[in-house]
Amino acid sequence: MPAYIARRLLQMVPVIIGSTFLIFVMVFALGDPVGGRCGQRPCPPAYVAKFRADNYLDRPILVQYGHYVGRLLHGDLGTSFSGASVAQDLLTRFPTTIKLALIAVLLEAVVGIVAGVLAGIRKGRFLDYLVTLSSLVVISIPVFVIGGLAQLVFGLRLGLFPVTATQGTIGQLILPGIVLGALSLAYVARLMRATLVENLGSDYVRTAKAKGLTPTRTVGVHTLRNSLIPVITFIGTDVGALMGGAVVTERIFNINGIGGYLYRGITLKDGTIVVGTVTCLVLVYLLVNLLVDVLYGVLDPRISND
């Protein structure tokens, strides 16, 4: 297992370099990094020249990127238009977005897997049709519609949850977390059902039944373990999507998190905020995928020996 983890860490290095380079080029080299820094008016030529010199923007692109990576290794993500440190702004907002994403992941993992298992073992029955139909309904509704309806029904009408989450407490983030994870929950339930039904028809399951194993042991020990591998793959890749997709949810519930910060950087055309935020999201995404690879080795030891 240690060698397996070491190989995965080495494979992350070129991905980090390639992704951060593409982000840097798309935001700084292909756009105007000075645009928007002086509001609606054009910046003075002296300011533009000094800004480009200070940020190596008058140098070749590889030199610019090398300078950016050097600052990145020291935890420096640059300074926003307002003069604040992007790294410090992200540190204050990351806990809120992480809590929001964890609520969504727990929802999709627990409820989605349980619903998929129940639908799979009761294929063709009422519970199967209920899970399949309800998941299809959730998938067909946009997130902003689900968020608005959740605010109206559970916040204003029933008063079960607050309609905004400005302070970012767990209680305030439950409803936004449910909204954020609703779509992924539906996909996990459908994927879990499909893989479980497929594995239940496999030869090894029929052999286990022929040996007299109980249905609970057949499903819980043998079938479920193999069925979880594609589901864990989806959940692992979905963590990055949840944190990036939190832009809409955080705007709906007025959450002071990474999504709102990224939206602010885009609307203000602040390339430093955009590059720094997206770079951090890429790193989080890669670390989560490393965790998924480790779970692969736990669920199927043959994978860690490849």
C-alpha positions as CSV (number, residue, x, y, z in Angstrom):
1,M,0.0,0.0,0.0
2,P,2.7,2.6,0.7
3,A,4.3,2.0,-2.7
4,Y,0.8,2.4,-4.3
5,I,0.2,5.7,-2.5
6,A,3.7,6.9,-3.5
7,R,2.9,6.1,-7.2
8,R,-0.3,8.1,-7.0
9,L,1.5,11.1,-5.4
10,L,4.1,11.1,-8.2
11,Q,1.3,10.9,-10.8
12,M,-0.3,14.0,-9.2
13,V,2.8,16.2,-10.0
14,P,2.4,16.5,-13.8
15,V,-1.4,17.0,-13.3
16,I,-0.8,19.9,-10.9
17,I,1.8,21.5,-13.2
18,G,-0.4,21.1,-16.3
19,S,-3.7,22.3,-14.7
20,T,-2.1,25.3,-13.0
21,F,-0.3,26.3,-16.2
22,L,-3.5,26.2,-18.2
23,I,-5.4,28.2,-15.6
24,F,-2.6,30.8,-15.5
25,V,-2.4,31.1,-19.3
26,M,-6.2,31.3,-19.8
27,V,-6.7,34.1,-17.2
28,F,-3.5,36.2,-17.5
29,A,-2.0,35.5,-20.9
30,L,-5.2,35.4,-22.9
31,G,-6.9,38.2,-21.2
32,D,-6.1,41.7,-19.9
33,P,-4.9,41.3,-16.3
34,V,-5.0,45.0,-15.7
35,G,-8.6,45.4,-17.0
36,G,-11.0,46.3,-14.2
37,R,-8.4,47.4,-11.7
38,C,-9.2,51.0,-12.2
39,G,-13.0,50.6,-12.4
40,Q,-14.7,51.9,-15.5
41,R,-11.9,54.2,-16.4
42,P,-8.6,53.0,-18.1
43,C,-5.6,52.7,-15.8
44,P,-2.8,55.3,-16.1
45,P,0.1,54.1,-18.2
46,A,2.5,54.5,-15.3
47,Y,0.3,52.2,-13.2
48,V,0.0,49.6,-16.0
49,A,3.8,49.6,-16.5
50,K,4.5,49.2,-12.8
51,F,1.9,46.4,-12.4
52,R,3.2,44.4,-15.3
53,A,6.8,44.8,-14.1
54,D,5.9,43.8,-10.5
55,N,4.0,40.7,-11.7
56,Y,6.5,39.7,-14.5
57,L,3.8,40.2,-17.1
58,D,6.3,41.9,-19.4
59,R,8.3,38.7,-19.5
60,P,7.8,35.4,-21.6
61,I,4.9,33.3,-20.4
62,L,7.1,30.5,-19.0
63,V,8.9,33.1,-16.8
64,Q,5.6,34.5,-15.7
65,Y,4.4,31.0,-14.8
66,G,7.7,30.1,-13.0
67,H,7.3,33.3,-10.9
68,Y,3.7,32.3,-10.1
69,V,4.7,28.8,-9.0
70,G,7.5,30.1,-6.9
71,R,5.0,32.3,-5.0
72,L,2.5,29.5,-4.9
73,L,5.1,27.2,-3.1
74,H,5.4,29.9,-0.4
75,G,1.6,30.1,0.0
76,D,1.4,33.5,-1.8
77,L,-1.6,33.5,-4.2
78,G,-1.3,37.2,-4.9
79,T,-3.3,40.3,-4.0
80,S,-6.8,41.1,-5.1
81,F,-8.0,44.5,-6.4
82,S,-9.0,45.5,-2.9
83,G,-5.4,45.0,-1.7
84,A,-6.3,41.9,0.4
85,S,-4.3,38.7,0.3
86,V,-6.1,36.0,-1.8
87,A,-4.6,33.3,0.4
88,Q,-5.9,34.9,3.5
89,D,-9.4,35.4,2.0
90,L,-9.5,31.8,0.9
91,L,-8.5,30.6,4.4
92,T,-11.4,32.5,6.0
93,R,-13.9,31.1,3.4
94,F,-12.7,27.5,3.0
95,P,-14.1,26.2,6.3
96,T,-17.6,27.3,5.3
97,T,-17.4,25.7,1.8
98,I,-15.8,22.6,3.2
99,K,-18.7,22.2,5.8
100,L,-21.2,22.8,3.0
101,A,-19.5,20.2,0.7
102,L,-19.2,17.6,3.6
103,I,-23.0,17.9,4.3
104,A,-23.7,17.4,0.6
105,V,-21.2,14.4,0.3
106,L,-22.6,12.7,3.5
107,L,-26.1,13.2,2.1
108,E,-25.3,11.7,-1.3
109,A,-23.2,8.9,0.2
110,V,-25.5,7.7,2.9
111,V,-28.9,8.4,1.5
112,G,-27.9,7.7,-2.1
113,I,-26.2,4.4,-1.4
114,V,-29.0,3.2,0.9
115,A,-31.7,4.1,-1.6
116,G,-29.8,2.4,-4.4
117,V,-29.3,-0.8,-2.4
118,L,-32.9,-1.0,-1.4
119,A,-34.0,-0.4,-5.0
120,G,-31.5,-3.0,-6.3
121,I,-32.5,-5.8,-4.0
122,R,-36.2,-5.1,-4.6
123,K,-35.9,-4.7,-8.4
124,G,-39.2,-4.4,-10.1
125,R,-41.1,-3.6,-6.9
126,F,-42.7,-0.5,-5.6
127,L,-39.6,0.8,-3.8
128,D,-37.5,0.3,-6.9
129,Y,-40.0,2.4,-9.0
130,L,-40.1,5.0,-6.3
131,V,-36.4,5.5,-6.1
132,T,-36.0,5.5,-9.9
133,L,-38.8,8.0,-10.5
134,S,-37.9,10.4,-7.7
135,S,-34.2,10.4,-8.8
136,L,-35.2,11.2,-12.3
137,V,-37.4,14.1,-11.1
138,V,-34.5,15.5,-9.1
139,I,-32.1,15.2,-12.1
140,S,-34.4,17.0,-14.4
141,I,-34.8,20.1,-12.1
142,P,-32.0,22.8,-12.1
143,V,-30.2,23.5,-8.9
144,F,-31.4,27.1,-8.6
145,V,-35.0,25.9,-8.9
146,I,-34.5,23.3,-6.1
147,G,-32.8,26.0,-4.0
148,G,-35.7,28.5,-4.4
149,L,-38.3,25.8,-3.7
150,A,-36.4,24.7,-0.6
151,Q,-36.2,28.2,0.7
152,L,-39.9,28.7,0.1
153,V,-41.2,25.5,1.5
154,F,-38.8,24.5,4.3
155,G,-37.6,28.0,5.2
156,L,-40.6,30.4,4.8
157,R,-43.6,28.2,4.9
158,L,-42.6,25.5,7.5
159,G,-39.8,27.5,9.2
160,L,-37.6,24.4,9.7
161,F,-34.4,26.0,8.3
162,P,-33.1,29.5,7.9
163,V,-33.3,30.8,4.3
164,T,-29.8,32.4,4.5
165,A,-26.5,31.2,5.9
166,T,-24.5,34.3,6.3
167,Q,-22.7,33.1,9.4
168,G,-21.9,29.7,8.0
169,T,-22.9,27.6,11.0
170,I,-23.8,23.9,10.6
171,G,-27.5,24.6,11.3
172,Q,-27.6,27.2,8.6
173,L,-25.8,25.0,6.1
174,I,-28.0,22.0,6.4
175,L,-30.6,23.2,3.9
176,P,-28.0,24.5,1.4
177,G,-26.1,21.2,1.8
178,I,-29.2,19.2,0.9
179,V,-29.8,21.4,-2.1
180,L,-26.2,21.1,-3.2
181,G,-26.2,17.3,-2.8
182,A,-29.6,16.6,-4.2
183,L,-28.5,16.1,-7.8
184,S,-25.5,14.0,-6.8
185,L,-27.7,11.9,-4.5
186,A,-30.0,11.0,-7.4
187,Y,-27.0,10.0,-9.5
188,V,-25.5,7.9,-6.7
189,A,-28.8,6.1,-6.1
190,R,-29.2,5.2,-9.7
191,L,-25.6,4.1,-10.1
192,M,-25.7,2.1,-6.9
193,R,-28.9,0.3,-8.1
194,A,-27.5,-0.4,-11.6
195,T,-24.2,-1.9,-10.3
196,L,-25.9,-3.9,-7.6
197,V,-28.4,-5.4,-10.0
198,E,-25.6,-6.3,-12.4
199,N,-23.5,-7.9,-9.6
200,L,-26.5,-9.8,-8.2
201,G,-26.7,-11.7,-11.5
202,S,-23.0,-12.6,-11.5
203,D,-21.7,-16.2,-11.2
204,Y,-20.0,-15.6,-7.8
205,V,-23.4,-14.5,-6.3
206,R,-25.1,-17.6,-7.6
207,T,-22.3,-19.7,-6.2
208,A,-22.6,-18.0,-2.8
209,K,-26.4,-18.7,-2.8
210,A,-25.8,-22.3,-3.7
211,K,-23.5,-22.7,-0.7
212,G,-26.3,-21.7,1.5
213,L,-25.3,-18.1,2.4
214,T,-28.1,-15.9,3.7
215,P,-29.3,-13.0,1.4
216,T,-28.0,-10.5,4.0
217,R,-24.4,-12.0,3.9
218,T,-24.5,-12.4,0.1
219,V,-25.4,-8.8,-0.5
220,G,-23.7,-7.1,2.5
221,V,-20.3,-9.0,2.3
222,H,-19.9,-10.0,-1.4
223,T,-22.1,-8.0,-3.7
224,L,-22.1,-4.6,-2.0
225,R,-18.3,-4.5,-1.8
226,N,-17.8,-4.8,-5.5
227,S,-20.8,-2.5,-6.3
228,L,-19.3,0.3,-4.2
229,I,-16.2,0.8,-6.4
230,P,-17.9,2.8,-9.2
231,V,-20.0,4.6,-6.7
232,I,-16.9,5.7,-4.7
233,T,-15.3,6.8,-8.0
234,F,-18.3,9.0,-8.7
235,I,-18.4,10.5,-5.2
236,G,-14.7,11.2,-5.2
237,T,-14.8,13.1,-8.5
238,D,-18.0,14.8,-7.4
239,V,-16.3,16.5,-4.4
240,G,-14.5,18.9,-6.7
241,A,-17.6,19.5,-8.6
242,L,-19.6,20.2,-5.4
243,M,-17.0,22.8,-4.3
244,G,-17.0,24.4,-7.7
245,G,-20.7,24.1,-8.2
246,A,-21.3,25.7,-4.8
247,V,-21.2,29.1,-6.7
248,V,-24.9,28.8,-7.4
249,T,-25.9,27.4,-4.0
250,E,-23.9,30.0,-2.1
251,R,-25.4,32.8,-4.1
252,I,-28.9,31.5,-3.4
253,F,-28.4,31.2,0.3
254,N,-26.0,34.2,0.7
255,I,-23.1,32.0,1.9
256,N,-19.7,33.6,2.4
257,G,-17.7,30.8,0.9
258,I,-15.4,29.9,-1.9
259,G,-18.1,29.8,-4.5
260,G,-19.2,33.4,-3.7
261,Y,-15.6,34.5,-3.7
262,L,-15.0,33.0,-7.1
263,Y,-18.2,34.7,-8.4
264,R,-16.9,38.0,-7.1
265,G,-13.6,37.5,-8.8
266,I,-15.3,36.8,-12.1
267,T,-17.7,39.7,-11.9
268,L,-14.9,42.1,-10.9
269,K,-12.6,40.7,-13.6
270,D,-10.1,40.1,-10.8
271,G,-7.8,37.5,-12.4
272,T,-5.7,37.0,-9.2
273,I,-8.8,35.8,-7.3
274,V,-9.9,33.5,-10.1
275,V,-6.5,31.9,-10.6
276,G,-5.9,31.5,-6.9
277,T,-9.4,30.1,-6.2
278,V,-9.4,27.6,-9.1
279,T,-5.9,26.5,-8.2
280,C,-6.9,25.6,-4.7
281,L,-10.0,23.8,-6.0
282,V,-7.7,21.7,-8.3
283,L,-5.5,20.8,-5.3
284,V,-8.5,19.8,-3.3
285,Y,-9.9,17.7,-6.2
286,L,-6.5,15.9,-6.6
287,L,-6.2,15.1,-2.8
288,V,-9.8,13.7,-2.8
289,N,-9.0,11.5,-5.8
290,L,-5.9,10.3,-3.9
291,L,-8.2,9.3,-1.0
292,V,-10.4,7.5,-3.5
293,D,-7.4,5.6,-4.9
294,V,-6.6,4.5,-1.3
295,L,-10.1,3.3,-0.8
296,Y,-9.9,1.3,-4.0
297,G,-7.0,-0.6,-2.5
298,V,-9.0,-1.2,0.7
299,L,-12.1,-2.5,-1.2
300,D,-10.1,-4.5,-3.7
301,P,-6.5,-5.3,-2.7
302,R,-5.7,-6.4,-6.2
303,I,-5.9,-2.8,-7.4
304,S,-3.1,-1.7,-5.0
305,N,-0.9,-4.5,-6.4
306,D,-1.2,-3.4,-10.0
